[in-house]
Amino acid sequence: MTPRLASGLLVNALVRRVNAAGGSAMVLAKGDADAGAILILAVERGGSPRFLERGIGPTGAVVLVDSGPQSGDEIEATAYWQRRRERDPDLWVVELDIVDAQRFAAEIMTEP
């Protein structure tokens, strides 16, 4: 089994990276600092919300995959992540408001 970076460390790095690039990143819900799953809510400058999370790709590598409703409004997006948190209190929820949010998330969350 390959060791993974702690979830809290990944979230902190992601927030700092997005903020340093002129975007906005907020932790909407804190999860388990060591092993909590991380759900990204990418709004990309007020556009339609999109959810991403870490998963395993076809080659076995860690990749970001689409998750949850991919279109809709802010109310639907909020309801989705709140339902996920009810079932998984260790889940981190991070909102990214920056152009190409998926690229920023992938740079941090898909460590080699």
The 8 nearest C-alpha neighbors of each residue, nearest first, counted from 0:
[[1, 2, 3, 59, 60, 4, 61, 111],
 [0, 2, 3, 4, 111, 60, 61, 110],
 [1, 3, 0, 4, 5, 110, 111, 34],
 [4, 2, 5, 1, 110, 6, 34, 0],
 [3, 5, 6, 9, 8, 2, 33, 110],
 [6, 4, 33, 8, 7, 34, 3, 32],
 [5, 7, 9, 33, 8, 32, 34, 35],
 [8, 6, 32, 10, 9, 5, 11, 33],
 [7, 9, 11, 5, 6, 10, 12, 4],
 [10, 8, 6, 12, 11, 7, 13, 5],
 [11, 9, 13, 7, 12, 8, 14, 6],
 [10, 12, 8, 14, 9, 13, 7, 15],
 [13, 11, 9, 15, 10, 14, 16, 8],
 [12, 14, 10, 16, 11, 15, 107, 9],
 [15, 13, 24, 11, 17, 16, 12, 18],
 [14, 16, 12, 18, 13, 17, 19, 11],
 [15, 17, 13, 19, 14, 18, 12, 20],
 [18, 16, 20, 22, 14, 19, 15, 24],
 [17, 19, 22, 15, 21, 23, 20, 16],
 [18, 20, 16, 17, 21, 15, 22, 14],
 [21, 19, 17, 18, 22, 16, 97, 15],
 [22, 20, 18, 19, 17, 23, 97, 16],
 [23, 21, 97, 18, 17, 20, 96, 24],
 [22, 24, 96, 18, 95, 17, 97, 25],
 [23, 25, 95, 14, 94, 17, 18, 96],
 [26, 24, 94, 93, 27, 23, 95, 14],
 [25, 27, 93, 28, 92, 94, 29, 24],
 [26, 28, 92, 93, 25, 94, 29, 91],
 [29, 27, 92, 91, 26, 30, 93, 90],
 [30, 28, 91, 26, 92, 27, 90, 31],
 [29, 31, 89, 91, 90, 35, 32, 88],
 [30, 32, 35, 89, 33, 34, 90, 29],
 [33, 31, 7, 6, 30, 34, 35, 5],
 [34, 32, 5, 6, 31, 35, 7, 4],
 [33, 35, 6, 31, 5, 32, 36, 89],
 [36, 34, 31, 89, 90, 30, 6, 33],
 [35, 37, 90, 91, 34, 38, 89, 6],
 [38, 36, 91, 90, 92, 52, 35, 39],
 [39, 37, 92, 52, 91, 51, 93, 40],
 [40, 38, 93, 51, 50, 94, 92, 52],
 [39, 41, 94, 50, 49, 93, 95, 42],
 [42, 40, 95, 49, 48, 43, 94, 100],
 [41, 43, 48, 96, 46, 45, 44, 47],
 [44, 42, 97, 96, 98, 46, 45, 41],
 [45, 43, 96, 97, 46, 42, 98, 22],
 [44, 46, 42, 43, 47, 96, 48, 97],
 [47, 45, 42, 43, 44, 48, 41, 49],
 [46, 48, 42, 70, 71, 72, 49, 45],
 [47, 49, 42, 41, 46, 70, 40, 76],
 [50, 48, 69, 41, 40, 42, 47, 51],
 [49, 51, 40, 66, 39, 65, 67, 41],
 [52, 50, 65, 39, 66, 64, 38, 63],
 [53, 51, 38, 63, 64, 39, 37, 54],
 [52, 54, 63, 62, 64, 61, 108, 51],
 [53, 55, 62, 61, 63, 64, 52, 56],
 [54, 56, 61, 59, 60, 62, 57, 53],
 [55, 57, 59, 60, 58, 62, 61, 54],
 [56, 58, 59, 55, 60, 62, 61, 54],
 [59, 57, 56, 60, 55, 61, 62, 54],
 [58, 60, 56, 57, 55, 61, 62, 54],
 [61, 59, 56, 58, 55, 62, 57, 109],
 [60, 62, 55, 109, 54, 56, 53, 59],
 [63, 61, 54, 56, 53, 109, 55, 60],
 [64, 62, 53, 52, 54, 51, 105, 65],
 [63, 65, 51, 52, 54, 53, 66, 62],
 [66, 64, 51, 50, 52, 63, 67, 69],
 [65, 67, 50, 51, 64, 52, 68, 69],
 [66, 68, 50, 69, 65, 79, 49, 51],
 [67, 69, 70, 66, 49, 71, 50, 76],
 [70, 68, 49, 67, 50, 48, 71, 66],
 [71, 69, 68, 47, 48, 49, 72, 76],
 [70, 72, 75, 47, 69, 48, 73, 68],
 [71, 73, 75, 74, 76, 47, 48, 70],
 [72, 74, 76, 75, 77, 48, 71, 47],
 [73, 75, 77, 76, 72, 78, 71, 79],
 [76, 74, 78, 72, 73, 77, 79, 71],
 [77, 75, 73, 79, 74, 78, 72, 80],
 [78, 76, 74, 79, 80, 75, 73, 81],
 [77, 79, 75, 81, 76, 80, 82, 74],
 [80, 78, 76, 82, 77, 81, 75, 83],
 [81, 79, 83, 82, 77, 78, 84, 76],
 [80, 82, 84, 78, 83, 79, 77, 85],
 [83, 81, 85, 79, 80, 84, 78, 86],
 [82, 84, 80, 86, 81, 85, 87, 79],
 [85, 83, 87, 81, 88, 86, 82, 90],
 [84, 86, 82, 83, 87, 88, 81, 80],
 [87, 85, 84, 83, 88, 82, 81, 90],
 [86, 88, 84, 89, 90, 85, 83, 82],
 [87, 89, 84, 90, 85, 30, 86, 31],
 [90, 88, 30, 31, 35, 87, 91, 36],
 [91, 89, 30, 36, 35, 88, 87, 37],
 [90, 92, 30, 37, 29, 28, 38, 36],
 [93, 91, 38, 28, 27, 39, 26, 37],
 [92, 94, 26, 39, 27, 25, 40, 38],
 [95, 93, 40, 25, 24, 41, 39, 26],
 [96, 94, 24, 41, 23, 97, 40, 42],
 [95, 97, 43, 23, 42, 44, 22, 41],
 [98, 96, 22, 43, 100, 44, 95, 99],
 [97, 99, 43, 100, 44, 96, 22, 101],
 [100, 98, 101, 102, 97, 43, 103, 41],
 [99, 101, 103, 102, 97, 98, 41, 104],
 [100, 102, 104, 99, 103, 105, 41, 51],
 [103, 101, 105, 100, 104, 99, 106, 107],
 [104, 102, 100, 106, 101, 105, 107, 17],
 [103, 105, 101, 102, 107, 106, 108, 100],
 [104, 106, 102, 108, 109, 107, 103, 101],
 [107, 105, 103, 104, 108, 102, 109, 110],
 [108, 106, 105, 104, 109, 13, 110, 9],
 [109, 107, 105, 110, 104, 106, 9, 53],
 [110, 108, 105, 61, 62, 107, 106, 111],
 [109, 111, 108, 107, 106, 61, 105, 3],
 [110, 109, 61, 60, 108, 3, 106, 107]]
